Amino acid sequence: MRLSELSFRGRTAVVTGGGSGIGRAIALGLGRLGGKVCVADMGVDRAESVGAEIRALGGEAVAVQADVTRPEAVERMALAARDAFGRIDVLVNNAGGASGPAFRIGRVCKLSERDWDDTFAANVKSVFLCTRAVAPLMLEQRHGCIVNMASLTGQFPFPGMPAYSAAKAAVISLTRSLAMELAPHVRVNALAPGLIETPRTSLNRRPEQLDQLLSNVPLARMGTVDEVADMALYLASDAAAFVNGTVMDCAGGQMWMTRDGRPAFRDIAG
Ligand SMILES: NC(=O)c1ccc[n+]([C@@H]2O[C@H](COP(=O)([O-])OP(=O)(O)OC[C@H]3O[C@@H](n4cnc5c(N)ncnc54)[C@H](O)[C@@H]3O)[C@@H](O)[C@H]2O)c1
C-alpha cells in the first residue's frame, strides 16, 4: 500500500484512551479511513461519545469502558473487540499520561511510592497487559500491528518528571523487545510526541509556562493531536509494512534545549 492509498477498510482497531486528546484523534482517523474501531477508555461517556462521532462519519465503532491497568478489564476489552468485529488488526496503546488524578509529576525527593507505581501502571503495565491480551489473536491471524504511545521524555528526560520519563523510556524498550518477539507477522512501533495541545495539557499549564516551554521547540509551537494521529495512522497501515521496532518523534525538533542551544527550561515541578 502506498501512502496516497491509505485505507483501513476491512481492518479493525482497538484504541486505548480513545476518549480524549491524541487517542480520540487516532480513533476518528481510523474510522474516517474505513476502519472498525473499538474505542476503549476508563471514562465510558468519553468512549461512547467518540464511538458516536465515528458512526456519524459513516464508520463502525464500539465503545468499551476499561481501565487498562487492570488485567480483567483488559481481557474484557479484547473480547469485546473480537466479538464485535471478529479480528483485531491494530492495537494503539495510547492510554497513559503524566498528570491528573492517577498520576503526578514531581521531583524525586517529593515523589510518593504510590505516585511512582501509578505512573508505571498507567504508562507501562497497561502496554504489557493490552499486548498480552491482543497479541495471541494477531499471531493467530498472522497479521497485526501495535503502536505504543511513548513520549519525548522517554528519550530526553524532562527535569521534574522522573517517574513519567522512566516509564516512557520503559515503553520504548518494551516496543523494541516486542518488535523482535512478535515478528514477522506483527509489527510494533512507538511514537514519541513532544508538546502536544490537548484539553489536558492546556488545563495543566500555567499561562506563563507556554513561552518557556516553547523556547525549547525549534518549530516554536505546540503540536496538534491530528499531527500525532497522522503518524500513528501511518505506522498502523500497510504503508509502513517494513517499519518495525522504531520510535518516531513528533516534537518539532525539541531536544530540551533552547533554539540557540542553551539549556533552558529546567524544572516544571515547581
Ligand atoms: N499531550 C501531550 O503533550 C503528550 C506528549 C507526549 C506523550 N503523550 C502521551 O500520549 C497519550 C495520550 O495523551 P493525551 O495528552 O491525549 O491525554 P488525555 O488526558 O487527553 O487523554 C487520555 C485518555 O486516556 C484515558 N485513560 C487514562 N488512563 C487510562 C486507563 N488506565 N485506562 C483507560 N483509559 C485511560 C483518559 O480517560 C483519557 O480519555 C498518553 O500516553 C501520554 O502520555 C502526550
The ligand as an SDF file (V2000), in Angstrom:
LIG
                    3D

 44 48  0  0  0  0  0  0  0  0999 V2000
   -0.3180   15.5920   25.1530 N   0  0  0  0  0  0  0  0  0  0  0  0
    0.9970   15.5710   25.1620 C   0  0  0  0  0  0  0  0  0  0  0  0
    1.6570   16.6140   25.1120 O   0  0  0  0  0  0  0  0  0  0  0  0
    1.7160   14.2430   25.1660 C   0  0  0  0  0  0  0  0  0  0  0  0
    3.0970   14.2440   24.9340 C   0  0  0  0  0  0  0  0  0  0  0  0
    3.7710   13.0420   24.9430 C   0  0  0  0  0  0  0  0  0  0  0  0
    3.0920   11.8590   25.1640 C   0  0  0  0  0  0  0  0  0  0  0  0
    1.7760   11.8790   25.3940 N   0  0  0  0  0  0  0  0  0  0  0  0
    1.1010   10.5850   25.6420 C   0  0  0  0  0  0  0  0  0  0  0  0
    0.0030   10.4440   24.7460 O   0  0  0  0  0  0  0  0  0  0  0  0
   -1.0150    9.6800   25.3780 C   0  0  0  0  0  0  0  0  0  0  0  0
   -2.3370   10.4200   25.3350 C   0  0  0  0  0  0  0  0  0  0  0  0
   -2.1690   11.6670   25.9760 O   0  0  0  0  0  0  0  0  0  0  0  0
   -3.2430   12.8490   25.8530 P   0  0  0  0  0  0  0  0  0  0  0  0
   -2.4940   14.0910   26.0890 O   0  0  0  0  0  0  0  0  0  0  0  0
   -4.0400   12.6840   24.6050 O   0  0  0  0  0  0  0  0  0  0  0  0
   -4.1210   12.5220   27.1430 O   0  0  0  0  0  0  0  0  0  0  0  0
   -5.6190   12.8790   27.5380 P   0  0  0  0  0  0  0  0  0  0  0  0
   -5.6180   13.0090   29.0110 O   0  0  0  0  0  0  0  0  0  0  0  0
   -6.1920   13.9700   26.6950 O   0  0  0  0  0  0  0  0  0  0  0  0
   -6.3960   11.5410   27.1520 O   0  0  0  0  0  0  0  0  0  0  0  0
   -6.0340   10.3360   27.7550 C   0  0  0  0  0  0  0  0  0  0  0  0
   -7.2430    9.4340   27.7320 C   0  0  0  0  0  0  0  0  0  0  0  0
   -6.7970    8.1900   28.2680 O   0  0  0  0  0  0  0  0  0  0  0  0
   -7.7140    7.7600   29.2310 C   0  0  0  0  0  0  0  0  0  0  0  0
   -7.0050    6.9630   30.2200 N   0  0  0  0  0  0  0  0  0  0  0  0
   -6.0330    7.3610   31.0640 C   0  0  0  0  0  0  0  0  0  0  0  0
   -5.6410    6.3400   31.8470 N   0  0  0  0  0  0  0  0  0  0  0  0
   -6.4020    5.2710   31.4780 C   0  0  0  0  0  0  0  0  0  0  0  0
   -6.5000    3.9420   31.9190 C   0  0  0  0  0  0  0  0  0  0  0  0
   -5.7630    3.4900   32.9310 N   0  0  0  0  0  0  0  0  0  0  0  0
   -7.3760    3.1220   31.3010 N   0  0  0  0  0  0  0  0  0  0  0  0
   -8.1470    3.5670   30.2860 C   0  0  0  0  0  0  0  0  0  0  0  0
   -8.1220    4.8320   29.8440 N   0  0  0  0  0  0  0  0  0  0  0  0
   -7.2620    5.6690   30.4270 C   0  0  0  0  0  0  0  0  0  0  0  0
   -8.3050    9.0150   29.8530 C   0  0  0  0  0  0  0  0  0  0  0  0
   -9.5770    8.7410   30.4210 O   0  0  0  0  0  0  0  0  0  0  0  0
   -8.3830    9.9360   28.6250 C   0  0  0  0  0  0  0  0  0  0  0  0
   -9.6120    9.8210   27.9500 O   0  0  0  0  0  0  0  0  0  0  0  0
   -0.5160    9.3730   26.8070 C   0  0  0  0  0  0  0  0  0  0  0  0
    0.0870    8.0990   26.8290 O   0  0  0  0  0  0  0  0  0  0  0  0
    0.5260   10.4550   27.0310 C   0  0  0  0  0  0  0  0  0  0  0  0
    1.4950   10.0660   27.9920 O   0  0  0  0  0  0  0  0  0  0  0  0
    1.0480   13.0420   25.4090 C   0  0  0  0  0  0  0  0  0  0  0  0
  1  2  1  0
  2  3  2  0
  2  4  1  0
  4  5  1  0
  4 44  2  0
  5  6  2  0
  6  7  1  0
  7  8  2  0
  8  9  1  0
  8 44  1  0
  9 10  1  0
  9 42  1  0
 10 11  1  0
 11 12  1  0
 11 40  1  0
 12 13  1  0
 13 14  1  0
 14 15  2  0
 14 16  1  0
 14 17  1  0
 17 18  1  0
 18 19  2  0
 18 20  1  0
 18 21  1  0
 21 22  1  0
 22 23  1  0
 23 24  1  0
 23 38  1  0
 24 25  1  0
 25 26  1  0
 25 36  1  0
 26 27  1  0
 26 35  1  0
 27 28  2  0
 28 29  1  0
 29 30  1  0
 29 35  2  0
 30 31  1  0
 30 32  2  0
 32 33  1  0
 33 34  2  0
 34 35  1  0
 36 37  1  0
 36 38  1  0
 38 39  1  0
 40 41  1  0
 40 42  1  0
 42 43  1  0
M  CHG  2   8   1  16  -1
M  END
$$$$
